[in-house]
Amino acid sequence: MSRTWWIVVILVAIGVGLAVLVGVLGTRNEPTKSEAASSLCGSLTALDASVKTLTSIDTSTATMSDFQADVTSVQDDWNQVQSDAQALKSAQAGSLDSAWASFESAVKSIPSDSTVQDAANSVKQAAGELESAAEATLSSMGCSGASA
């Protein structure tokens, strides 16, 4: 082989080596399927707990600030569920997404001048459906400690 061919072969080998290296480095921070499932189980459990806290609020002593803090906790936990579900692309979340949409709609429809009792009553059904959907998803994923 001529010197030019050797240079071409070496450059191709270096290019292939770099491509493999980029591929390996590009995926090293992705969680394994088991890690992603575990994270999703954890975030679903947190969502279930925050919804239970919201639905068991003592309306005789709670303030609207307490109620809003509980709603914010549910929203934060939902965001984590969404993030973890994306990492686990095979997660089935249809009923959970639907329940979230109903809950979000119920929260948005609470008049600004509502009492805690009225606000709690406004979201009670949707929150219960969200809780049930979270528990069903936990169960269907085989998460340990699922309370469904």
C-alpha positions in Angstrom: 0.0 0.0 0.0 1.1 3.5 -0.6 1.7 6.0 2.1 -1.6 7.8 1.2 -3.6 4.7 1.7 -2.0 4.1 5.1 -2.9 7.7 6.1 -6.5 7.1 5.0 -6.8 3.8 6.9 -5.4 5.4 10.1 -7.7 8.4 9.8 -10.7 6.1 9.3 -9.7 4.0 12.3 -9.3 7.2 14.4 -12.8 8.4 13.2 -14.4 5.0 14.1 -12.7 5.1 17.5 -13.9 8.6 18.2 -17.4 7.7 17.2 -17.4 4.7 19.6 -16.0 6.9 22.3 -18.7 9.6 21.8 -21.4 6.9 21.9 -20.1 5.4 25.1 -19.7 8.8 26.8 -23.0 10.0 25.6 -24.9 7.2 27.4 -23.0 6.8 30.6 -25.2 9.2 32.6 -28.5 7.6 31.5 -30.0 5.6 34.3 -30.5 1.9 33.8 -34.1 0.7 33.4 -34.0 -0.6 36.9 -32.8 2.7 38.3 -35.4 4.6 36.3 -38.2 2.3 37.5 -37.1 2.7 41.1 -37.0 6.5 40.7 -40.5 6.4 39.2 -41.8 4.2 42.0 -40.4 6.7 44.5 -41.9 9.7 42.8 -45.3 7.9 42.5 -45.2 7.1 46.2 -44.4 10.7 47.0 -47.3 11.8 44.8 -49.6 9.4 46.5 -48.6 10.7 49.9 -48.9 14.4 49.0 -52.4 13.8 47.6 -53.4 12.0 50.8 -52.1 14.9 52.8 -54.2 17.3 50.7 -57.3 15.2 51.0 -57.0 14.8 54.7 -56.5 18.5 55.5 -58.3 19.6 58.6 -60.6 22.3 57.1 -61.6 23.5 60.6 -58.0 24.6 61.5 -56.2 24.9 58.1 -55.7 28.2 56.3 -55.8 28.8 52.6 -52.0 29.1 52.8 -51.9 25.6 54.3 -54.2 24.4 51.5 -52.1 26.1 48.8 -48.9 24.6 50.3 -50.5 21.1 50.0 -51.6 21.8 46.4 -48.0 23.0 45.6 -46.6 19.8 47.1 -48.8 17.7 44.9 -47.8 19.8 41.8 -44.1 19.4 42.6 -44.5 15.7 43.1 -46.4 15.4 39.8 -43.5 17.2 38.0 -41.1 14.7 39.4 -43.3 11.8 38.3 -43.3 13.3 34.8 -39.5 13.6 34.8 -39.0 10.1 36.0 -41.6 8.7 33.6 -39.7 10.2 30.7 -36.5 8.4 31.8 -38.5 5.2 31.7 -40.0 5.4 28.3 -42.1 2.3 28.6 -44.1 3.6 31.6 -47.8 3.4 31.1 -49.3 6.6 32.4 -52.5 7.2 30.5 -54.9 7.0 33.4 -52.4 9.0 35.6 -52.2 11.7 33.0 -56.0 11.9 32.7 -56.4 12.0 36.5 -53.7 14.8 36.7 -55.6 16.8 34.1 -58.8 16.5 36.1 -57.0 17.5 39.3 -55.3 20.5 37.7 -58.6 21.7 36.2 -60.3 21.4 39.6 -57.5 23.4 41.3 -57.6 26.1 38.6 -61.4 26.4 39.0 -61.2 27.3 42.7 -62.4 30.9 43.1 -59.9 33.2 44.8 -62.2 34.0 47.6 -62.9 30.4 48.5 -62.8 29.1 52.1 -60.5 26.2 52.8 -63.6 24.0 53.2 -64.9 25.1 49.7 -61.5 24.7 48.1 -61.0 21.2 49.7 -64.5 20.2 48.5 -63.7 21.5 45.0 -60.7 19.2 44.6 -61.7 16.2 46.7 -63.1 14.0 43.9 -60.3 14.8 41.4 -57.7 14.4 44.1 -59.2 11.0 45.0 -59.0 10.0 41.3 -55.4 11.1 41.2 -54.6 9.1 44.3 -56.3 6.0 42.9 -54.4 6.4 39.5 -51.1 6.8 41.3 -51.7 3.7 43.4 -52.8 1.7 40.3 -49.7 2.7 38.5 -47.5 1.8 41.5 -49.2 -1.6 41.6 -49.0 -2.2 37.8 -45.2 -1.4 37.9 -44.7 -3.9 40.7 -43.4 -1.2 43.1 -42.7 -2.5 46.6 -44.9 -0.9 49.2 -47.6 -0.1 46.7 -50.7 0.8 48.7 -53.3 0.0 46.0 
